Amino acid sequence: MLKARRKPDEALAWVTRGLALEKHPNESGAEYDLAKMKRELLTKLGRGDDALAEAWAEFREDPDTFAYEELMRFVPKAERASWHAKAMEAAEQGDLQP
């Protein structure tokens, strides 16, 4: 609701609270949706580097195709080739099956 009302600062605060309450990380769709919304809000607030850092941390924790696609959404176009190589190197330790 705050996101729709163009209050991204307040929306980010609530999303962050929701993520802190999550008892079983990575086991619910709500946690995934909140993490995605947080990255979108960070980008809207001009904090794209923070959004990228969070997407990268999520990918490194569980390197799969969904996390890769989410990561690449936040990578600047000029850096996509180097980030792809970095992601593939990290993915060697994980399973990229959806």
Biopython code that builds the backbone (N, CA, C, O; Angstrom):
import numpy as np
from Bio.PDB.StructureBuilder import StructureBuilder

atoms = [
    (1, "MET", "N", (0.821, -1.168, 0.000)),
    (1, "MET", "CA", (0.000, 0.000, 0.000)),
    (1, "MET", "C", (0.883, 1.256, 0.000)),
    (1, "MET", "O", (0.630, 2.192, -0.758)),
    (2, "LEU", "N", (1.919, 1.275, 0.849)),
    (2, "LEU", "CA", (2.812, 2.435, 0.876)),
    (2, "LEU", "C", (3.586, 2.559, -0.429)),
    (2, "LEU", "O", (3.892, 3.663, -0.880)),
    (3, "LYS", "N", (3.893, 1.430, -1.021)),
    (3, "LYS", "CA", (4.587, 1.454, -2.305)),
    (3, "LYS", "C", (3.701, 2.131, -3.353)),
    (3, "LYS", "O", (4.176, 2.948, -4.141)),
    (4, "ALA", "N", (2.417, 1.786, -3.356)),
    (4, "ALA", "CA", (1.485, 2.367, -4.316)),
    (4, "ALA", "C", (1.262, 3.862, -4.046)),
    (4, "ALA", "O", (0.982, 4.626, -4.969)),
    (5, "ARG", "N", (1.386, 4.265, -2.802)),
    (5, "ARG", "CA", (1.182, 5.674, -2.444)),
    (5, "ARG", "C", (2.459, 6.492, -2.618)),
    (5, "ARG", "O", (2.527, 7.646, -2.194)),
    (6, "ARG", "N", (3.441, 5.905, -3.228)),
    (6, "ARG", "CA", (4.712, 6.589, -3.488)),
    (6, "ARG", "C", (5.415, 7.023, -2.210)),
    (6, "ARG", "O", (5.914, 8.144, -2.101)),
    (7, "LYS", "N", (5.441, 6.118, -1.259)),
    (7, "LYS", "CA", (6.178, 6.343, -0.018)),
    (7, "LYS", "C", (7.186, 5.208, 0.144)),
    (7, "LYS", "O", (7.067, 4.392, 1.058)),
    (8, "PRO", "N", (8.174, 5.160, -0.740)),
    (8, "PRO", "CA", (9.100, 4.022, -0.727)),
    (8, "PRO", "C", (9.926, 3.909, 0.552)),
    (8, "PRO", "O", (10.275, 2.795, 0.944)),
    (9, "ASP", "N", (10.249, 5.008, 1.210)),
    (9, "ASP", "CA", (11.004, 4.930, 2.469)),
    (9, "ASP", "C", (10.227, 4.151, 3.525)),
    (9, "ASP", "O", (10.772, 3.263, 4.182)),
    (10, "GLU", "N", (8.956, 4.491, 3.680)),
    (10, "GLU", "CA", (8.123, 3.809, 4.663)),
    (10, "GLU", "C", (7.876, 2.359, 4.260)),
    (10, "GLU", "O", (7.886, 1.465, 5.106)),
    (11, "ALA", "N", (7.657, 2.130, 2.984)),
    (11, "ALA", "CA", (7.441, 0.765, 2.505)),
    (11, "ALA", "C", (8.670, -0.092, 2.777)),
    (11, "ALA", "O", (8.546, -1.243, 3.195)),
    (12, "LEU", "N", (9.849, 0.460, 2.544)),
    (12, "LEU", "CA", (11.088, -0.280, 2.793)),
    (12, "LEU", "C", (11.214, -0.646, 4.268)),
    (12, "LEU", "O", (11.645, -1.752, 4.594)),
    (13, "ALA", "N", (10.845, 0.266, 5.158)),
    (13, "ALA", "CA", (10.904, -0.021, 6.595)),
    (13, "ALA", "C", (9.998, -1.193, 6.956)),
    (13, "ALA", "O", (10.390, -2.056, 7.741)),
    (14, "TRP", "N", (8.793, -1.232, 6.392)),
    (14, "TRP", "CA", (7.864, -2.327, 6.681)),
    (14, "TRP", "C", (8.337, -3.641, 6.072)),
    (14, "TRP", "O", (8.211, -4.694, 6.695)),
    (15, "VAL", "N", (8.871, -3.587, 4.879)),
    (15, "VAL", "CA", (9.386, -4.806, 4.243)),
    (15, "VAL", "C", (10.539, -5.370, 5.065)),
    (15, "VAL", "O", (10.627, -6.581, 5.273)),
    (16, "THR", "N", (11.414, -4.498, 5.527)),
    (16, "THR", "CA", (12.544, -4.934, 6.349)),
    (16, "THR", "C", (12.051, -5.584, 7.638)),
    (16, "THR", "O", (12.601, -6.597, 8.071)),
    (17, "ARG", "N", (11.033, -5.017, 8.247)),
    (17, "ARG", "CA", (10.436, -5.622, 9.457)),
    (17, "ARG", "C", (9.866, -6.997, 9.152)),
    (17, "ARG", "O", (10.057, -7.942, 9.917)),
    (18, "GLY", "N", (9.170, -7.102, 8.037)),
    (18, "GLY", "CA", (8.587, -8.389, 7.654)),
    (18, "GLY", "C", (9.644, -9.458, 7.447)),
    (18, "GLY", "O", (9.453, -10.608, 7.843)),
    (19, "LEU", "N", (10.748, -9.089, 6.834)),
    (19, "LEU", "CA", (11.834, -10.048, 6.624)),
    (19, "LEU", "C", (12.464, -10.465, 7.950)),
    (19, "LEU", "O", (12.867, -11.617, 8.109)),
    (20, "ALA", "N", (12.552, -9.547, 8.892)),
    (20, "ALA", "CA", (13.127, -9.862, 10.203)),
    (20, "ALA", "C", (12.235, -10.832, 10.981)),
    (20, "ALA", "O", (12.724, -11.597, 11.813)),
    (21, "LEU", "N", (10.940, -10.800, 10.713)),
    (21, "LEU", "CA", (9.997, -11.680, 11.414)),
    (21, "LEU", "C", (9.965, -13.093, 10.839)),
    (21, "LEU", "O", (9.479, -14.023, 11.482)),
    (22, "GLU", "N", (10.477, -13.242, 9.649)),
    (22, "GLU", "CA", (10.428, -14.543, 8.979)),
    (22, "GLU", "C", (11.199, -15.576, 9.801)),
    (22, "GLU", "O", (12.402, -15.436, 10.022)),
    (23, "LYS", "N", (10.490, -16.613, 10.250)),
    (23, "LYS", "CA", (11.096, -17.622, 11.111)),
    (23, "LYS", "C", (11.852, -18.700, 10.332)),
    (23, "LYS", "O", (12.821, -19.269, 10.836)),
    (24, "HIS", "N", (11.420, -18.973, 9.140)),
    (24, "HIS", "CA", (12.043, -20.020, 8.332)),
    (24, "HIS", "C", (12.462, -19.425, 6.991)),
    (24, "HIS", "O", (11.743, -19.561, 6.001)),
    (25, "PRO", "N", (13.615, -18.769, 6.951)),
    (25, "PRO", "CA", (14.056, -18.134, 5.701)),
    (25, "PRO", "C", (14.074, -19.116, 4.534)),
    (25, "PRO", "O", (14.381, -20.297, 4.694)),
    (26, "ASN", "N", (13.741, -18.600, 3.370)),
    (26, "ASN", "CA", (13.757, -19.352, 2.114)),
    (26, "ASN", "C", (12.754, -20.482, 2.051)),
    (26, "ASN", "O", (12.825, -21.311, 1.143)),
    (27, "GLU", "N", (11.810, -20.544, 2.999)),
    (27, "GLU", "CA", (10.816, -21.610, 2.963)),
    (27, "GLU", "C", (9.420, -21.110, 2.613)),
    (27, "GLU", "O", (8.502, -21.911, 2.443)),
    (28, "SER", "N", (9.253, -19.807, 2.503)),
    (28, "SER", "CA", (7.918, -19.309, 2.202)),
    (28, "SER", "C", (7.947, -18.383, 1.005)),
    (28, "SER", "O", (8.949, -17.726, 0.725)),
    (29, "GLY", "N", (6.841, -18.347, 0.316)),
    (29, "GLY", "CA", (6.713, -17.423, -0.798)),
    (29, "GLY", "C", (6.714, -15.983, -0.328)),
    (29, "GLY", "O", (7.146, -15.086, -1.053)),
    (30, "ALA", "N", (6.226, -15.758, 0.897)),
    (30, "ALA", "CA", (6.190, -14.403, 1.439)),
    (30, "ALA", "C", (7.598, -13.852, 1.584)),
    (30, "ALA", "O", (7.842, -12.691, 1.255)),
    (31, "GLU", "N", (8.515, -14.652, 2.064)),
    (31, "GLU", "CA", (9.897, -14.201, 2.248)),
    (31, "GLU", "C", (10.517, -13.842, 0.902)),
    (31, "GLU", "O", (11.223, -12.841, 0.783)),
    (32, "TYR", "N", (10.252, -14.657, -0.102)),
    (32, "TYR", "CA", (10.767, -14.388, -1.447)),
    (32, "TYR", "C", (10.180, -13.072, -1.982)),
    (32, "TYR", "O", (10.902, -12.234, -2.523)),
    (33, "ASP", "N", (8.873, -12.906, -1.823)),
    (33, "ASP", "CA", (8.208, -11.691, -2.311)),
    (33, "ASP", "C", (8.715, -10.447, -1.593)),
    (33, "ASP", "O", (8.925, -9.407, -2.218)),
    (34, "LEU", "N", (8.913, -10.552, -0.277)),
    (34, "LEU", "CA", (9.415, -9.408, 0.478)),
    (34, "LEU", "C", (10.834, -9.049, 0.069)),
    (34, "LEU", "O", (11.164, -7.870, -0.058)),
    (35, "ALA", "N", (11.681, -10.060, -0.139)),
    (35, "ALA", "CA", (13.063, -9.798, -0.545)),
    (35, "ALA", "C", (13.097, -9.129, -1.919)),
    (35, "ALA", "O", (13.878, -8.207, -2.151)),
    (36, "LYS", "N", (12.249, -9.600, -2.816)),
    (36, "LYS", "CA", (12.174, -9.009, -4.147)),
    (36, "LYS", "C", (11.678, -7.561, -4.059)),
    (36, "LYS", "O", (12.222, -6.669, -4.711)),
    (37, "MET", "N", (10.644, -7.340, -3.249)),
    (37, "MET", "CA", (10.106, -5.994, -3.083)),
    (37, "MET", "C", (11.153, -5.072, -2.463)),
    (37, "MET", "O", (11.255, -3.905, -2.841)),
    (38, "LYS", "N", (11.922, -5.587, -1.522)),
    (38, "LYS", "CA", (12.959, -4.771, -0.889)),
    (38, "LYS", "C", (13.972, -4.293, -1.926)),
    (38, "LYS", "O", (14.358, -3.124, -1.918)),
    (39, "ARG", "N", (14.407, -5.185, -2.820)),
    (39, "ARG", "CA", (15.365, -4.794, -3.853)),
    (39, "ARG", "C", (14.759, -3.753, -4.798)),
    (39, "ARG", "O", (15.442, -2.814, -5.209)),
    (40, "GLU", "N", (13.496, -3.917, -5.136)),
    (40, "GLU", "CA", (12.830, -2.932, -6.000)),
    (40, "GLU", "C", (12.747, -1.567, -5.318)),
    (40, "GLU", "O", (12.966, -0.539, -5.958)),
    (41, "LEU", "N", (12.433, -1.554, -4.032)),
    (41, "LEU", "CA", (12.347, -0.301, -3.291)),
    (41, "LEU", "C", (13.726, 0.349, -3.155)),
    (41, "LEU", "O", (13.859, 1.566, -3.287)),
    (42, "LEU", "N", (14.742, -0.463, -2.893)),
    (42, "LEU", "CA", (16.094, 0.080, -2.812)),
    (42, "LEU", "C", (16.476, 0.761, -4.125)),
    (42, "LEU", "O", (17.070, 1.839, -4.122)),
    (43, "THR", "N", (16.135, 0.134, -5.234)),
    (43, "THR", "CA", (16.437, 0.710, -6.543)),
    (43, "THR", "C", (15.686, 2.023, -6.731)),
    (43, "THR", "O", (16.247, 3.012, -7.203)),
    (44, "LYS", "N", (14.421, 2.017, -6.359)),
    (44, "LYS", "CA", (13.602, 3.233, -6.497)),
    (44, "LYS", "C", (14.159, 4.372, -5.656)),
    (44, "LYS", "O", (14.030, 5.539, -6.025)),
    (45, "LEU", "N", (14.778, 4.040, -4.527)),
    (45, "LEU", "CA", (15.343, 5.045, -3.640)),
    (45, "LEU", "C", (16.768, 5.441, -4.047)),
    (45, "LEU", "O", (17.439, 6.174, -3.320)),
    (46, "GLY", "N", (17.224, 4.963, -5.193)),
    (46, "GLY", "CA", (18.557, 5.310, -5.662)),
    (46, "GLY", "C", (19.666, 4.504, -5.014)),
    (46, "GLY", "O", (20.829, 4.907, -5.029)),
    (47, "ARG", "N", (19.304, 3.369, -4.446)),
    (47, "ARG", "CA", (20.274, 2.511, -3.772)),
    (47, "ARG", "C", (20.450, 1.207, -4.537)),
    (47, "ARG", "O", (20.386, 0.118, -3.965)),
    (48, "GLY", "N", (20.674, 1.340, -5.841)),
    (48, "GLY", "CA", (20.836, 0.176, -6.703)),
    (48, "GLY", "C", (21.989, -0.720, -6.304)),
    (48, "GLY", "O", (21.918, -1.936, -6.483)),
    (49, "ASP", "N", (23.057, -0.136, -5.763)),
    (49, "ASP", "CA", (24.193, -0.950, -5.313)),
    (49, "ASP", "C", (23.792, -1.867, -4.162)),
    (49, "ASP", "O", (24.245, -3.009, -4.086)),
    (50, "ASP", "N", (22.941, -1.367, -3.266)),
    (50, "ASP", "CA", (22.455, -2.193, -2.159)),
    (50, "ASP", "C", (21.564, -3.321, -2.673)),
    (50, "ASP", "O", (21.641, -4.453, -2.195)),
    (51, "ALA", "N", (20.718, -2.998, -3.651)),
    (51, "ALA", "CA", (19.845, -4.011, -4.242)),
    (51, "ALA", "C", (20.680, -5.095, -4.908)),
    (51, "ALA", "O", (20.392, -6.283, -4.762)),
    (52, "LEU", "N", (21.710, -4.691, -5.637)),
    (52, "LEU", "CA", (22.595, -5.653, -6.289)),
    (52, "LEU", "C", (23.317, -6.509, -5.256)),
    (52, "LEU", "O", (23.437, -7.721, -5.434)),
    (53, "ALA", "N", (23.792, -5.904, -4.198)),
    (53, "ALA", "CA", (24.491, -6.657, -3.145)),
    (53, "ALA", "C", (23.575, -7.703, -2.518)),
    (53, "ALA", "O", (24.012, -8.819, -2.238)),
    (54, "GLU", "N", (22.321, -7.356, -2.297)),
    (54, "GLU", "CA", (21.377, -8.310, -1.716)),
    (54, "GLU", "C", (21.061, -9.443, -2.694)),
    (54, "GLU", "O", (20.974, -10.604, -2.295)),
    (55, "ALA", "N", (20.890, -9.106, -3.966)),
    (55, "ALA", "CA", (20.625, -10.138, -4.975)),
    (55, "ALA", "C", (21.823, -11.069, -5.097)),
    (55, "ALA", "O", (21.655, -12.278, -5.257)),
    (56, "TRP", "N", (23.028, -10.518, -5.024)),
    (56, "TRP", "CA", (24.243, -11.328, -5.105)),
    (56, "TRP", "C", (24.346, -12.262, -3.889)),
    (56, "TRP", "O", (24.694, -13.434, -4.036)),
    (57, "ALA", "N", (24.049, -11.754, -2.710)),
    (57, "ALA", "CA", (24.095, -12.585, -1.499)),
    (57, "ALA", "C", (23.089, -13.732, -1.597)),
    (57, "ALA", "O", (23.388, -14.865, -1.219)),
    (58, "GLU", "N", (21.907, -13.430, -2.104)),
    (58, "GLU", "CA", (20.884, -14.471, -2.259)),
    (58, "GLU", "C", (21.333, -15.518, -3.276)),
    (58, "GLU", "O", (21.154, -16.716, -3.057)),
    (59, "PHE", "N", (21.911, -15.071, -4.377)),
    (59, "PHE", "CA", (22.391, -16.005, -5.392)),
    (59, "PHE", "C", (23.492, -16.890, -4.837)),
    (59, "PHE", "O", (23.491, -18.098, -5.075)),
    (60, "ARG", "N", (24.426, -16.314, -4.104)),
    (60, "ARG", "CA", (25.539, -17.099, -3.556)),
    (60, "ARG", "C", (25.048, -18.117, -2.543)),
    (60, "ARG", "O", (25.626, -19.197, -2.419)),
    (61, "GLU", "N", (23.990, -17.788, -1.819)),
    (61, "GLU", "CA", (23.439, -18.706, -0.821)),
    (61, "GLU", "C", (22.762, -19.900, -1.496)),
    (61, "GLU", "O", (22.863, -21.031, -1.022)),
    (62, "ASP", "N", (22.079, -19.636, -2.596)),
    (62, "ASP", "CA", (21.339, -20.691, -3.294)),
    (62, "ASP", "C", (21.358, -20.396, -4.791)),
    (62, "ASP", "O", (20.390, -19.860, -5.331)),
    (63, "PRO", "N", (22.456, -20.746, -5.464)),
    (63, "PRO", "CA", (22.586, -20.408, -6.886)),
    (63, "PRO", "C", (21.712, -21.278, -7.788)),
    (63, "PRO", "O", (22.089, -22.387, -8.166)),
    (64, "ASP", "N", (20.552, -20.756, -8.118)),
    (64, "ASP", "CA", (19.679, -21.445, -9.059)),
    (64, "ASP", "C", (19.268, -20.467, -10.157)),
    (64, "ASP", "O", (19.651, -19.298, -10.127)),
    (65, "THR", "N", (18.504, -20.939, -11.108)),
    (65, "THR", "CA", (18.159, -20.099, -12.250)),
    (65, "THR", "C", (17.309, -18.893, -11.845)),
    (65, "THR", "O", (17.449, -17.816, -12.426)),
    (66, "PHE", "N", (16.432, -19.064, -10.859)),
    (66, "PHE", "CA", (15.592, -17.952, -10.427)),
    (66, "PHE", "C", (16.437, -16.865, -9.769)),
    (66, "PHE", "O", (16.254, -15.679, -10.042)),
    (67, "ALA", "N", (17.352, -17.269, -8.912)),
    (67, "ALA", "CA", (18.234, -16.298, -8.249)),
    (67, "ALA", "C", (19.146, -15.621, -9.271)),
    (67, "ALA", "O", (19.464, -14.439, -9.135)),
    (68, "TYR", "N", (19.567, -16.368, -10.292)),
    (68, "TYR", "CA", (20.405, -15.778, -11.342)),
    (68, "TYR", "C", (19.626, -14.697, -12.099)),
    (68, "TYR", "O", (20.140, -13.602, -12.325)),
    (69, "GLU", "N", (18.404, -15.005, -12.483)),
    (69, "GLU", "CA", (17.582, -14.029, -13.201)),
    (69, "GLU", "C", (17.335, -12.785, -12.355)),
    (69, "GLU", "O", (17.370, -11.663, -12.860)),
    (70, "GLU", "N", (17.087, -12.993, -11.065)),
    (70, "GLU", "CA", (16.863, -11.858, -10.164)),
    (70, "GLU", "C", (18.149, -11.041, -10.028)),
    (70, "GLU", "O", (18.100, -9.811, -10.038)),
    (71, "LEU", "N", (19.268, -11.692, -9.903)),
    (71, "LEU", "CA", (20.554, -11.003, -9.822)),
    (71, "LEU", "C", (20.783, -10.137, -11.048)),
    (71, "LEU", "O", (21.144, -8.966, -10.927)),
    (72, "MET", "N", (20.579, -10.699, -12.209)),
    (72, "MET", "CA", (20.878, -9.990, -13.447)),
    (72, "MET", "C", (19.940, -8.798, -13.676)),
    (72, "MET", "O", (20.272, -7.899, -14.450)),
    (73, "ARG", "N", (18.790, -8.777, -13.024)),
    (73, "ARG", "CA", (17.888, -7.613, -13.121)),
    (73, "ARG", "C", (18.538, -6.361, -12.541)),
    (73, "ARG", "O", (18.202, -5.246, -12.940)),
    (74, "PHE", "N", (19.461, -6.538, -11.608)),
    (74, "PHE", "CA", (20.054, -5.405, -10.911)),
    (74, "PHE", "C", (21.479, -5.094, -11.363)),
    (74, "PHE", "O", (22.100, -4.151, -10.873)),
    (75, "VAL", "N", (21.982, -5.879, -12.283)),
    (75, "VAL", "CA", (23.329, -5.643, -12.804)),
    (75, "VAL", "C", (23.254, -4.603, -13.921)),
    (75, "VAL", "O", (22.455, -4.750, -14.845)),
    (76, "PRO", "N", (24.072, -3.560, -13.847)),
    (76, "PRO", "CA", (24.095, -2.574, -14.939)),
    (76, "PRO", "C", (24.461, -3.247, -16.264)),
    (76, "PRO", "O", (25.292, -4.154, -16.293)),
    (77, "LYS", "N", (23.843, -2.804, -17.349)),
    (77, "LYS", "CA", (24.054, -3.434, -18.657)),
    (77, "LYS", "C", (25.517, -3.544, -19.033)),
    (77, "LYS", "O", (25.940, -4.559, -19.587)),
    (78, "ALA", "N", (26.287, -2.525, -18.742)),
    (78, "ALA", "CA", (27.701, -2.526, -19.118)),
    (78, "ALA", "C", (28.514, -3.573, -18.353)),
    (78, "ALA", "O", (29.615, -3.929, -18.772)),
    (79, "GLU", "N", (27.981, -4.064, -17.245)),
    (79, "GLU", "CA", (28.716, -5.013, -16.410)),
    (79, "GLU", "C", (28.167, -6.439, -16.487)),
    (79, "GLU", "O", (28.620, -7.314, -15.749)),
    (80, "ARG", "N", (27.215, -6.676, -17.354)),
    (80, "ARG", "CA", (26.555, -7.990, -17.377)),
    (80, "ARG", "C", (27.495, -9.141, -17.706)),
    (80, "ARG", "O", (27.377, -10.212, -17.111)),
    (81, "ALA", "N", (28.410, -8.954, -18.623)),
    (81, "ALA", "CA", (29.325, -10.039, -18.991)),
    (81, "ALA", "C", (30.195, -10.444, -17.802)),
    (81, "ALA", "O", (30.370, -11.633, -17.535)),
    (82, "SER", "N", (30.734, -9.465, -17.095)),
    (82, "SER", "CA", (31.594, -9.801, -15.959)),
    (82, "SER", "C", (30.790, -10.411, -14.814)),
    (82, "SER", "O", (31.264, -11.321, -14.135)),
    (83, "TRP", "N", (29.570, -9.908, -14.599)),
    (83, "TRP", "CA", (28.726, -10.486, -13.556)),
    (83, "TRP", "C", (28.270, -11.895, -13.928)),
    (83, "TRP", "O", (28.142, -12.754, -13.055)),
    (84, "HIS", "N", (28.027, -12.135, -15.194)),
    (84, "HIS", "CA", (27.659, -13.488, -15.631)),
    (84, "HIS", "C", (28.787, -14.455, -15.304)),
    (84, "HIS", "O", (28.551, -15.534, -14.760)),
    (85, "ALA", "N", (30.015, -14.066, -15.639)),
    (85, "ALA", "CA", (31.169, -14.924, -15.360)),
    (85, "ALA", "C", (31.313, -15.162, -13.855)),
    (85, "ALA", "O", (31.581, -16.280, -13.417)),
    (86, "LYS", "N", (31.134, -14.110, -13.080)),
    (86, "LYS", "CA", (31.223, -14.216, -11.623)),
    (86, "LYS", "C", (30.140, -15.157, -11.084)),
    (86, "LYS", "O", (30.402, -15.969, -10.196)),
    (87, "ALA", "N", (28.939, -15.044, -11.622)),
    (87, "ALA", "CA", (27.831, -15.893, -11.185)),
    (87, "ALA", "C", (28.065, -17.353, -11.560)),
    (87, "ALA", "O", (27.780, -18.254, -10.771)),
    (88, "MET", "N", (28.580, -17.582, -12.754)),
    (88, "MET", "CA", (28.828, -18.959, -13.174)),
    (88, "MET", "C", (29.917, -19.607, -12.316)),
    (88, "MET", "O", (29.854, -20.798, -12.010)),
    (89, "GLU", "N", (30.898, -18.822, -11.940)),
    (89, "GLU", "CA", (31.947, -19.332, -11.061)),
    (89, "GLU", "C", (31.360, -19.716, -9.696)),
    (89, "GLU", "O", (31.689, -20.766, -9.146)),
    (90, "ALA", "N", (30.496, -18.862, -9.163)),
    (90, "ALA", "CA", (29.862, -19.153, -7.878)),
    (90, "ALA", "C", (28.902, -20.332, -7.994)),
    (90, "ALA", "O", (28.745, -21.105, -7.049)),
    (91, "ALA", "N", (28.264, -20.469, -9.146)),
    (91, "ALA", "CA", (27.272, -21.526, -9.343)),
    (91, "ALA", "C", (27.897, -22.911, -9.427)),
    (91, "ALA", "O", (27.205, -23.912, -9.244)),
    (92, "GLU", "N", (29.179, -22.982, -9.697)),
    (92, "GLU", "CA", (29.833, -24.287, -9.758)),
    (92, "GLU", "C", (29.682, -25.042, -8.441)),
    (92, "GLU", "O", (29.815, -26.265, -8.398)),
    (93, "GLN", "N", (29.409, -24.318, -7.391)),
    (93, "GLN", "CA", (29.227, -24.940, -6.074)),
    (93, "GLN", "C", (27.758, -25.245, -5.789)),
    (93, "GLN", "O", (27.438, -25.777, -4.725)),
    (94, "GLY", "N", (26.857, -24.917, -6.723)),
    (94, "GLY", "CA", (25.431, -25.135, -6.516)),
    (94, "GLY", "C", (24.808, -25.827, -7.709)),
    (94, "GLY", "O", (25.485, -26.145, -8.687)),
    (95, "ASP", "N", (23.508, -26.055, -7.616)),
    (95, "ASP", "CA", (22.757, -26.713, -8.662)),
    (95, "ASP", "C", (21.866, -25.684, -9.326)),
    (95, "ASP", "O", (21.037, -25.063, -8.661)),
    (96, "LEU", "N", (22.023, -25.491, -10.644)),
    (96, "LEU", "CA", (21.238, -24.492, -11.355)),
    (96, "LEU", "C", (19.908, -25.026, -11.898)),
    (96, "LEU", "O", (19.309, -24.402, -12.775)),
    (97, "GLN", "N", (19.458, -26.124, -11.410)),
    (97, "GLN", "CA", (18.144, -26.628, -11.830)),
    (97, "GLN", "C", (17.055, -25.890, -11.083)),
    (97, "GLN", "O", (17.184, -25.676, -9.877)),
    (98, "PRO", "N", (15.966, -25.485, -11.767)),
    (98, "PRO", "CA", (14.873, -24.754, -11.084)),
    (98, "PRO", "C", (14.115, -25.640, -10.113)),
    (98, "PRO", "O", (13.175, -25.181, -9.464)),
]
sb = StructureBuilder()
sb.init_structure("model")
sb.init_model(0)
sb.init_chain("A")
sb.init_seg("    ")
for serial, (resi, resn, name, xyz) in enumerate(atoms, 1):
    if name == "N":
        sb.init_residue(resn, " ", resi, " ")
    sb.init_atom(name, np.array(xyz, "f"), 0.0, 1.0, " ", f" {name:<3s}", serial, name[0])
structure = sb.get_structure()
